[in-house]
Amino acid sequence: MDPVIVAGAGPVGLTLALALARLDVPVVLFDETTGGDEPRLARTVVLRPDTAALLERLGCRAAAGARPWTGWRTLRRRQLVRHVPLEPGPLFGAPPSAANAPGDGGPQEGDRRDGAARDDEPEAPVSSPLHLPQHELTRALRAALATIGDEDLVRIVPGTRVETVEQDARGVSVRTRGAQATWWRGSHLVGCDGPRSTVRKQLGVRFPGRTAVERHAVAALRADLPWPGEAVLHRSPPWRSIDAEVTARPLPHGVWRIDWLLPPGRDLVTPDALMVRVRDTLAGWCEDTAIPYELLDTGVHTVHHRLARRWRVGRAFLAGDAAHLHGALGTQGLEEGLRDVGNLAWKLSLAWHHGASDALLDSYQAERRTAFAARLRTADQALPLVRAAGGWHAVRRTVLPGGTRGHDALLTDGHLGRGPLGAPPVYNRSPLAPTAPPEGSVTVGTPTGAPVADVRVTAPDGAVVRLWERLGRELLVVLVAPGTGVWDRRHWMRAGLMPRLAAAVTALPMRTELLVAEEYPGAPAHTVLLVRPDGHLAAALSGVRPAELYACADAARGGDTARGADAEQRDHQDTEATARR
């Protein structure tokens, strides 16, 4: 069978190629560059736990040079209004905690300038995000691809870009231009070729939206700020030259990325104006007009909000900036592209290896586009009110009942990957869900369609690992069985529900791994969780229910037509060959 063609070797295209290769799907990757990425310290990415874990299990060691943040503080004028302690997550060597369960927005306490909590309960710590320059992420992805070492599995074609796309019932033909201008044949095509995507244009897909929604002046500099290791959001700083909002995020080696939200308009950010911002900001934070610093890089980040009308056309798909543009908080666009990869890779793998139904392949657009559209709507509705001059009363009435504290919480949680501006997507109306809740469904701490909590689980071979480590390749069935940790595996594998559950798992229509958890947030004993390869909860059932478990697994793979067009084509070819004989 022909390989999957991936157009574009940015972080999203590289991650998709790596994810497909890990699933034994051959890939041809078109790289417009010659394999390098310009080092830019002012161009960084912030990865929350779910996207950082995706890279980790693909073998991308992006966290190697990063350092965890110790906290996030939100200031307004001269006061500290909120402080969120951060703790090292699993990628930094710390075990997951209940406080870090996906979708947990956390409390909304504020702090005084001296750090004392205003409410009785302190803010619960959450996992630190991963913050690194984008060129370091690209380098780590290329290094991970190089470890595969099988050109039949991954072929990177440098200096090449898509020119023409044609499709038929059996595959995709792509003509390229550049270093290797020729026709290529693939089973599927994924356009990860950026905002000006040639693939999207060849497919005739519209890309409506708004241009220059916001602009940020950005600087990367080395300096000693008063909060080593902490990220800072400063609202309405009391310095004449500074605009409405400044954000500082630490990088390793004493380097900071600082973003200034610029006022509406298209005035140029001159070098002199940027230097005034740098000096006044550092002087205001450090109470020293002569603080030394080293300016390493600068830039202007322009935020666009756009959403492609279609993300699938036949055997061609769009992902990353080719499908959507967003970044109201400065660093979110790439992370959403990585979530596209997590959703699409396992579905393309099923299609390539076994054939897949249209329902499964259509679900990529239905899930990801719907989730991204909701994120865009939230940003378009809330942020203009939050950031508009004199908009406090409107905010209090329509969006943020808690007034200014709710406003600060909305932005803070968005930066931390929580709440309506930042939380991972929930596919609560997925076409891969059963049409009605199966009999025996139970409610757990994770809503159906949301990412599962990263609890510790025990595999049939006795290995104790994090749940997220087992994602990506197959369905997971997790039995919540308190007390099994104190039993020898030889006993509990033959006791209680396990023999019946193991038999039910072997009968499922998709390859499945059986795991056991001592506990899971909100789940009573003997709850059985069905988890999709991308980590989203497909079902939570009370006890062992083979028929219901099978129905949920069948829905998760797109229904009983999962043989798909490829399988039908092979059957047609076999029939013709038999007739000729």
C-alpha positions as CSV (number, residue, x, y, z in Angstrom):
1,M,0.0,0.0,0.0
2,D,1.2,3.5,-0.7
3,P,2.6,5.7,2.1
4,V,0.8,8.6,3.8
5,I,2.1,11.9,2.4
6,V,2.6,14.7,4.9
7,A,3.2,18.2,3.4
8,G,5.1,20.5,5.6
9,A,7.9,19.8,8.1
10,G,7.2,22.2,10.8
11,P,6.5,20.9,14.3
12,V,3.0,19.6,13.4
13,G,4.1,17.8,10.3
14,L,7.2,16.3,12.0
15,T,5.1,15.1,14.9
16,L,2.5,13.6,12.6
17,A,5.2,11.8,10.6
18,L,6.7,10.5,13.8
19,A,3.4,9.4,15.2
20,L,2.5,7.5,12.0
21,A,5.9,5.8,11.9
22,R,5.5,4.7,15.5
23,L,2.3,3.0,14.3
24,D,4.2,1.3,11.5
25,V,2.6,3.5,8.8
26,P,5.1,4.5,6.1
27,V,5.4,8.3,5.5
28,V,6.8,10.6,2.9
29,L,7.4,14.0,4.4
30,F,7.8,17.1,2.1
31,D,10.1,19.6,3.7
32,E,10.3,23.0,2.0
33,T,13.5,23.8,3.9
34,T,16.8,22.0,3.7
35,G,16.4,20.6,7.2
36,G,17.3,23.6,9.4
37,D,15.3,25.9,11.6
38,E,16.5,29.4,12.4
39,P,17.2,29.8,16.2
40,R,14.8,32.3,17.6
41,L,14.5,32.7,21.3
42,A,11.6,35.1,21.0
43,R,9.6,32.3,19.2
44,T,8.7,29.8,21.9
45,V,6.1,27.1,22.6
46,V,4.3,26.3,25.8
47,L,3.1,22.7,26.1
48,R,0.6,21.6,28.7
49,P,0.7,18.1,30.2
50,D,-1.4,16.4,27.5
51,T,0.6,17.7,24.5
52,A,4.0,17.3,26.3
53,A,3.1,13.7,27.1
54,L,2.2,13.1,23.4
55,L,5.7,14.1,22.4
56,E,7.3,12.1,25.2
57,R,5.7,8.8,24.3
58,L,6.7,9.4,20.6
59,G,10.3,9.4,21.7
60,C,10.8,13.2,21.3
61,R,13.0,14.4,24.2
62,A,11.8,18.0,24.1
63,A,11.8,18.2,27.9
64,A,15.5,17.5,28.1
65,G,16.7,21.1,28.1
66,A,13.6,22.6,29.8
67,R,13.1,23.5,33.5
68,P,9.8,23.4,35.4
69,W,8.2,26.7,36.5
70,T,7.7,27.0,40.2
71,G,4.6,29.2,40.0
72,W,2.4,31.6,38.1
73,R,1.6,35.0,39.5
74,T,-1.0,37.5,38.3
75,L,-0.5,41.2,39.1
76,R,-2.8,44.2,38.6
77,R,-1.2,47.6,38.9
78,R,1.0,47.2,42.0
79,Q,-0.8,44.3,43.7
80,L,-0.4,40.6,43.5
81,V,-4.0,39.3,43.0
82,R,-3.3,35.6,42.4
83,H,-0.5,33.1,42.8
84,V,-0.7,29.6,41.5
85,P,2.0,27.2,42.7
86,L,3.3,24.9,40.1
87,E,5.0,21.6,40.7
88,P,7.2,19.4,38.4
89,G,5.0,17.1,36.3
90,P,5.8,13.6,35.2
91,L,8.1,14.8,32.4
92,F,10.3,16.4,35.0
93,G,10.5,13.3,37.1
94,A,7.6,13.9,39.5
95,P,4.6,11.5,39.8
96,P,1.1,12.8,38.7
97,S,-1.2,14.1,41.4
98,A,-4.9,14.3,41.8
99,A,-4.7,18.1,41.6
100,N,-3.4,17.8,38.0
101,A,-6.3,15.8,36.6
102,P,-7.2,17.2,33.1
103,G,-10.1,19.5,33.1
104,D,-9.7,20.6,36.7
105,G,-9.8,24.3,36.6
106,G,-8.7,24.6,40.2
107,P,-9.8,27.1,42.8
108,Q,-9.9,30.8,42.1
109,E,-8.2,32.2,45.2
110,G,-6.3,35.5,45.0
111,D,-3.3,36.6,47.0
112,R,-2.2,39.9,48.5
113,R,1.1,41.6,47.6
114,D,2.7,39.9,50.5
115,G,1.6,36.5,49.3
116,A,-1.0,35.8,52.0
117,A,-4.1,34.0,50.6
118,R,-7.3,36.0,50.7
119,D,-9.4,32.9,51.1
120,D,-9.1,30.2,53.7
121,E,-7.8,27.5,51.4
122,P,-4.5,28.0,49.5
123,E,-4.4,27.5,45.7
124,A,-3.8,23.9,44.8
125,P,-0.6,23.2,42.9
126,V,-0.8,22.1,39.3
127,S,1.8,20.6,36.9
128,S,4.2,23.0,35.3
129,P,4.0,23.4,31.6
130,L,6.9,22.8,29.3
131,H,8.3,26.0,27.8
132,L,11.0,26.0,25.2
133,P,12.1,27.7,22.0
134,Q,10.3,26.4,18.9
135,H,13.6,25.6,17.1
136,E,14.6,23.3,20.0
137,L,11.3,21.4,19.6
138,T,11.9,21.1,15.9
139,R,15.4,19.8,16.5
140,A,14.2,17.2,19.0
141,L,11.5,16.0,16.6
142,R,14.0,15.6,13.8
143,A,16.3,13.7,16.2
144,A,13.5,11.4,17.1
145,L,12.7,10.7,13.4
146,A,16.4,10.0,12.8
147,T,16.3,7.2,15.4
148,I,13.8,5.3,13.2
149,G,16.5,4.8,10.6
150,D,14.2,3.0,8.1
151,E,13.7,4.9,4.8
152,D,10.9,2.6,3.9
153,L,9.1,3.8,7.0
154,V,10.0,7.5,6.9
155,R,11.3,9.4,3.9
156,I,12.0,13.1,4.3
157,V,12.2,15.0,1.0
158,P,14.0,18.3,1.5
159,G,13.6,21.4,-0.6
160,T,10.2,20.2,-1.9
161,R,6.7,21.6,-1.7
162,V,3.3,20.6,-3.1
163,E,2.2,22.1,-6.4
164,T,-0.8,19.9,-7.6
165,V,-3.1,17.5,-5.8
166,E,-5.3,14.9,-7.5
167,Q,-7.4,12.2,-5.9
168,D,-9.2,9.0,-6.9
169,A,-10.9,6.1,-5.1
170,R,-7.6,4.4,-4.2
171,G,-5.3,7.2,-3.3
172,V,-3.8,10.6,-3.8
173,S,-1.4,11.8,-6.5
174,V,0.8,14.9,-5.7
175,R,3.0,16.8,-8.0
176,T,5.9,18.7,-6.3
177,R,8.2,21.4,-7.3
178,G,11.7,22.2,-5.9
179,A,14.6,19.8,-5.5
180,Q,12.5,16.8,-6.5
181,A,9.9,17.9,-8.9
182,T,7.9,14.8,-9.8
183,W,4.6,13.0,-9.1
184,W,4.2,11.1,-5.8
185,R,1.6,8.5,-4.9
186,G,0.1,8.2,-1.5
187,S,-2.7,6.4,0.3
188,H,-3.7,9.7,2.1
189,L,-2.4,13.3,2.2
190,V,-2.2,15.6,5.2
191,G,-1.5,19.3,4.7
192,C,0.6,20.6,7.5
193,D,2.0,23.4,5.3
194,G,1.0,26.4,7.3
195,P,-1.4,29.4,7.0
196,R,-0.8,29.8,3.2
197,S,-1.3,26.1,2.7
198,T,-1.0,25.0,-0.9
199,V,-2.8,21.7,0.0
200,R,-5.8,23.7,1.3
201,K,-5.9,25.8,-1.8
202,Q,-5.7,22.7,-4.1
203,L,-8.6,21.2,-2.2
204,G,-10.7,24.3,-2.8
205,V,-11.3,24.8,1.0
206,R,-12.1,28.3,2.2
207,F,-10.2,29.8,5.2
208,P,-12.4,32.6,6.6
209,G,-11.7,34.6,9.7
210,R,-10.1,37.7,11.0
211,T,-6.7,39.2,10.5
212,A,-4.6,40.9,13.1
213,V,-7.0,40.3,16.0
214,E,-4.2,41.3,18.4
215,R,-0.5,42.2,18.2
216,H,2.2,41.5,20.8
217,A,5.7,43.0,20.9
218,V,8.0,40.2,22.0
219,A,11.5,40.2,23.4
220,A,13.8,37.4,24.7
221,L,16.3,38.7,27.2
222,R,18.6,37.5,30.0
223,A,18.0,39.3,33.3
224,D,17.5,38.7,37.0
225,L,13.8,39.3,37.7
226,P,12.3,39.2,41.2
227,W,10.5,35.9,40.6
228,P,13.1,33.4,39.5
229,G,11.4,30.4,37.9
230,E,7.9,31.9,38.0
231,A,5.8,33.2,35.1
232,V,4.1,36.5,35.4
233,L,0.9,38.1,34.0
234,H,0.8,41.9,34.8
235,R,-2.5,43.6,34.1
236,S,-2.5,47.5,33.8
237,P,1.0,48.0,35.0
238,P,1.5,51.5,36.4
239,W,4.2,52.7,34.0
240,R,3.5,55.4,31.5
241,S,5.1,53.6,28.4
242,I,3.6,50.2,29.0
243,D,0.4,48.9,27.5
244,A,-2.5,47.1,29.1
245,E,-0.9,43.7,29.6
246,V,2.6,42.3,30.0
247,T,3.5,38.6,30.3
248,A,6.9,37.1,31.3
249,R,7.7,33.4,30.9
250,P,11.0,31.9,32.1
251,L,13.3,29.8,29.9
252,P,16.4,28.0,31.1
253,H,19.7,29.8,31.7
254,G,18.1,33.0,33.1
255,V,16.3,33.8,29.8
256,W,12.8,35.3,29.7
257,R,10.3,35.7,26.9
258,I,8.3,38.9,27.5
259,D,5.2,39.8,25.6
260,W,3.5,43.3,25.6
261,L,-0.1,43.4,24.3
262,L,-0.1,46.3,21.9
263,P,-2.9,48.8,21.6
264,P,-5.3,48.5,18.6
265,G,-4.0,49.9,15.4
266,R,-1.1,49.1,13.0
267,D,1.5,51.5,14.2
268,L,5.0,50.1,13.7
269,V,6.9,48.9,16.8
270,T,10.2,50.7,16.3
271,P,13.4,49.5,18.0
272,D,13.5,52.6,20.1
273,A,9.9,52.0,21.3
274,L,10.6,48.4,22.1
275,M,13.7,49.4,24.1
276,V,11.6,51.9,26.1
277,R,9.2,49.0,26.9
278,V,12.0,46.8,28.0
279,R,13.7,49.4,30.3
280,D,10.5,50.6,31.9
281,T,9.2,47.1,32.5
282,L,12.4,45.9,34.1
283,A,12.7,49.0,36.2
284,G,9.1,48.7,37.4
285,W,9.5,45.1,38.3
286,C,12.9,45.3,39.9
287,E,12.6,48.9,41.3
288,D,15.9,49.7,39.7
289,T,16.3,52.0,36.7
290,A,19.7,50.6,35.9
291,I,19.1,46.8,36.0
292,P,21.5,45.0,33.7
293,Y,20.1,42.8,30.9
294,E,21.1,41.2,27.7
295,L,18.7,41.5,24.8
296,L,18.8,38.3,22.7
297,D,15.9,38.5,20.2
298,T,12.9,40.6,19.4
299,G,9.8,40.3,17.2
300,V,6.1,41.2,16.7
301,H,3.6,38.4,17.1
302,T,0.4,39.0,15.2
303,V,-2.7,37.0,16.2
304,H,-5.1,35.8,13.5
305,H,-8.3,33.9,14.0
306,R,-9.2,31.7,11.0
307,L,-10.9,28.3,10.6
308,A,-10.9,26.2,7.5
309,R,-14.4,25.2,6.3
310,R,-13.5,21.6,5.8
311,W,-10.7,19.5,7.4
312,R,-11.2,16.4,5.2
313,V,-11.8,16.2,1.5
314,G,-11.8,12.6,0.4
315,R,-8.4,11.2,1.2
316,A,-6.8,14.6,2.1
317,F,-6.8,16.2,5.5
318,L,-5.7,19.5,7.0
319,A,-3.9,20.0,10.3
320,G,-2.2,22.7,12.3
321,D,-2.0,26.2,10.8
322,A,-3.3,24.9,7.5
323,A,-6.6,24.2,9.3
324,H,-6.8,26.9,12.0
325,L,-5.1,30.0,13.4
326,H,-5.4,31.0,17.0
327,G,-3.1,32.4,19.6
328,A,-4.8,35.1,21.7
329,L,-2.7,34.2,24.7
330,G,0.5,34.1,22.6
331,T,1.5,30.5,22.6
332,Q,-1.6,28.3,21.8
333,G,-1.5,27.8,18.0
334,L,1.1,25.0,17.9
335,E,-0.4,23.1,20.9
336,E,-3.7,22.9,19.1
337,G,-1.9,21.5,16.0
338,L,-0.3,18.8,18.2
339,R,-3.8,17.9,19.4
340,D,-4.8,17.5,15.7
341,V,-2.0,15.0,15.4
342,G,-3.1,13.0,18.5
343,N,-6.6,12.8,17.1
344,L,-5.7,12.0,13.5
345,A,-2.7,9.6,13.7
346,W,-4.5,6.6,15.2
347,K,-7.4,7.0,12.8
348,L,-5.1,7.1,9.7
349,S,-3.2,4.1,11.1
350,L,-6.5,2.1,11.3
351,A,-7.3,3.1,7.7
352,W,-3.9,2.2,6.5
353,H,-3.6,-1.2,8.2
354,H,-7.2,-2.4,8.2
355,G,-9.4,0.0,6.3
356,A,-11.6,2.4,8.1
357,S,-15.1,3.6,7.8
358,D,-16.0,7.1,6.6
359,A,-17.4,7.6,10.1
360,L,-14.0,7.2,11.6
361,L,-12.2,9.5,9.2
362,D,-15.0,12.1,9.2
363,S,-14.8,12.1,13.0
364,Y,-11.4,14.0,12.8
365,Q,-13.2,17.0,11.4
366,A,-16.2,16.6,13.6
367,E,-14.2,16.4,16.8
368,R,-11.3,18.7,16.2
369,R,-13.0,21.4,14.2
370,T,-15.9,21.6,16.6
371,A,-13.6,21.9,19.6
372,F,-11.4,24.5,17.9
373,A,-14.5,26.5,16.8
374,A,-15.7,26.6,20.4
375,R,-12.3,27.8,21.6
376,L,-12.3,30.6,18.9
377,R,-15.9,31.6,19.9
378,T,-14.8,31.9,23.6
379,A,-11.8,34.0,22.7
380,D,-13.7,36.3,20.3
381,Q,-16.5,36.8,22.9
382,A,-14.6,37.1,26.1
383,L,-11.3,38.8,25.3
384,P,-12.6,42.0,23.7
385,L,-14.7,42.6,26.8
386,V,-11.9,41.7,29.2
387,R,-9.3,43.9,27.4
388,A,-11.4,46.8,26.3
389,A,-10.9,50.1,28.0
390,G,-13.8,50.8,30.3
391,G,-15.2,47.4,29.8
392,W,-15.2,46.3,33.4
393,H,-19.0,46.7,33.9
394,A,-19.8,44.8,30.7
395,V,-17.5,42.0,31.8
396,R,-19.1,41.8,35.2
397,R,-22.6,41.6,33.7
398,T,-22.1,39.3,30.8
399,V,-19.0,37.1,31.0
400,L,-17.4,37.1,34.4
401,P,-19.8,37.1,37.4
402,G,-16.9,37.5,39.8
403,G,-15.9,40.8,38.4
404,T,-12.2,41.6,38.2
405,R,-11.2,38.5,40.0
406,G,-13.1,36.4,37.5
407,H,-11.4,38.3,34.7
408,D,-7.9,37.6,36.1
409,A,-8.9,34.0,36.7
410,L,-10.0,33.6,33.0
411,L,-6.7,34.8,31.7
412,T,-4.6,33.0,34.2
413,D,-6.3,29.7,33.7
414,G,-6.0,30.2,29.9
415,H,-2.3,30.6,30.2
416,L,-2.1,27.5,32.4
417,G,-4.1,25.3,30.1
418,R,-7.3,25.4,32.1
419,G,-10.8,26.9,31.8
420,P,-12.6,27.9,28.7
421,L,-9.6,29.5,27.1
422,G,-7.0,26.8,27.7
423,A,-8.4,23.4,28.8
424,P,-7.9,20.4,26.6
425,P,-10.9,19.6,24.3
426,V,-13.8,17.5,25.3
427,Y,-15.4,15.5,22.4
428,N,-18.8,15.3,24.1
429,R,-20.7,15.1,20.8
430,S,-18.4,12.7,19.0
431,P,-19.7,10.6,16.2
432,L,-17.6,7.8,17.7
433,A,-19.8,7.7,20.8
434,P,-22.8,5.3,21.1
435,T,-26.0,6.9,20.0
436,A,-27.3,6.4,23.6
437,P,-25.5,5.9,26.9
438,P,-24.9,2.1,27.2
439,E,-26.6,0.2,30.0
440,G,-24.5,0.3,33.1
441,S,-22.9,3.6,32.4
442,V,-21.5,5.4,35.5
443,T,-20.3,8.9,36.1
444,V,-16.6,9.4,37.0
445,G,-14.4,12.4,37.5
446,T,-13.7,12.6,33.8
447,P,-16.7,13.4,31.5
448,T,-17.1,11.1,28.5
449,G,-15.1,12.5,25.6
450,A,-12.6,14.3,27.9
451,P,-8.9,13.4,28.3
452,V,-8.5,10.8,31.1
453,A,-6.5,11.5,34.2
454,D,-2.9,10.3,34.2
455,V,-3.2,7.8,37.0
456,R,-0.8,4.9,37.7
457,V,-1.8,1.6,36.3
458,T,-0.6,-2.0,36.3
459,A,-0.2,-3.9,33.0
460,P,-0.7,-7.6,32.6
461,D,3.0,-8.2,32.7
462,G,3.2,-6.5,36.1
463,A,4.7,-3.2,35.0
464,V,3.5,-0.2,36.9
465,V,3.3,2.8,34.6
466,R,1.4,6.1,34.0
467,L,-1.8,5.6,32.0
468,W,-0.7,8.2,29.4
469,E,2.4,6.2,28.6
470,R,0.2,3.4,27.1
471,L,-1.8,5.7,24.8
472,G,-1.4,6.0,21.0
473,R,-1.5,2.5,19.6
474,E,-4.7,0.7,20.8
475,L,-7.8,0.9,22.9
476,L,-7.2,0.7,26.7
477,V,-9.6,-1.0,29.1
478,V,-8.9,0.0,32.7
479,L,-10.4,-1.8,35.7
480,V,-10.6,0.3,38.8
481,A,-9.8,-2.3,41.6
482,P,-8.7,-0.8,45.0
483,G,-6.4,-3.1,46.9
484,T,-4.9,-4.9,44.0
485,G,-1.5,-3.3,44.6
486,V,-1.0,-5.4,47.7
487,W,-1.8,-8.6,46.0
488,D,0.7,-10.7,44.0
489,R,-0.3,-10.4,40.3
490,R,-0.6,-14.1,40.0
491,H,-3.5,-14.0,42.4
492,W,-5.5,-11.0,41.2
493,M,-5.3,-11.9,37.5
494,R,-7.3,-15.0,38.4
495,A,-9.6,-13.5,40.9
496,G,-12.8,-11.6,41.0
497,L,-13.8,-9.8,37.7
498,M,-10.4,-10.2,36.0
499,P,-11.0,-13.6,34.2
500,R,-14.3,-12.5,32.8
501,L,-13.0,-9.0,31.8
502,A,-9.9,-10.5,30.1
503,A,-12.2,-12.7,28.0
504,A,-14.4,-9.7,27.1
505,V,-11.3,-7.7,26.1
506,T,-10.0,-10.5,23.7
507,A,-13.4,-10.4,21.9
508,L,-13.3,-6.6,21.2
509,P,-13.2,-5.5,17.5
510,M,-10.0,-3.5,18.0
511,R,-6.7,-4.4,19.5
512,T,-7.0,-3.6,23.2
513,E,-4.8,-3.6,26.3
514,L,-6.1,-4.5,29.7
515,L,-4.8,-2.4,32.6
516,V,-5.7,-2.2,36.3
517,A,-5.8,1.0,38.4
518,E,-5.9,1.2,42.2
519,E,-8.0,4.3,42.0
520,Y,-9.4,6.8,39.5
521,P,-10.9,10.2,40.3
522,G,-14.7,9.8,41.0
523,A,-14.8,6.1,40.0
524,P,-16.2,3.5,42.4
525,A,-14.6,0.1,42.7
526,H,-15.1,-2.3,39.8
527,T,-15.6,0.6,37.3
528,V,-14.4,-0.4,33.8
529,L,-13.0,2.5,31.7
530,L,-12.7,2.3,27.9
531,V,-10.0,4.8,26.7
532,R,-9.4,5.7,23.0
533,P,-5.8,5.7,21.6
534,D,-5.7,9.5,21.9
535,G,-6.5,9.4,25.6
536,H,-10.2,10.5,25.5
537,L,-12.7,8.6,27.6
538,A,-15.0,6.5,25.4
539,A,-17.1,4.9,28.2
540,A,-17.3,4.2,31.9
541,L,-19.2,1.1,32.9
542,S,-20.2,-0.5,36.1
543,G,-18.6,-4.0,36.3
544,V,-17.9,-6.3,33.4
545,R,-20.5,-5.9,30.7
546,P,-19.2,-7.7,27.5
547,A,-22.0,-6.6,25.2
548,E,-21.9,-3.0,26.2
549,L,-18.1,-2.9,26.1
550,Y,-18.1,-4.4,22.6
551,A,-20.7,-1.8,21.4
552,C,-18.6,1.1,22.8
553,A,-15.4,-0.3,21.3
554,D,-17.2,-0.8,17.9
555,A,-18.5,2.8,18.0
556,A,-15.0,4.1,18.8
557,R,-13.5,2.5,15.6
558,G,-16.3,4.0,13.5
559,G,-18.9,1.2,13.6
560,D,-19.2,-2.2,11.8
561,T,-18.2,-0.7,8.4
562,A,-14.6,-0.3,9.7
563,R,-13.4,-2.5,6.8
564,G,-13.6,0.8,4.8
565,A,-13.0,1.7,1.2
566,D,-9.5,0.1,1.1
567,A,-10.9,-3.3,2.2
568,E,-13.7,-3.0,-0.2
569,Q,-11.3,-2.2,-3.0
570,R,-9.2,-5.2,-2.1
571,D,-12.3,-7.4,-2.1
572,H,-13.3,-6.0,-5.6
573,Q,-9.8,-6.8,-6.9
574,D,-9.9,-10.3,-5.5
575,T,-13.3,-10.9,-7.1
576,E,-12.0,-9.7,-10.5
577,A,-9.0,-11.9,-10.2
578,T,-11.2,-14.9,-9.4
579,A,-13.4,-14.2,-12.4
580,R,-10.3,-14.0,-14.7
581,R,-9.1,-17.4,-13.4
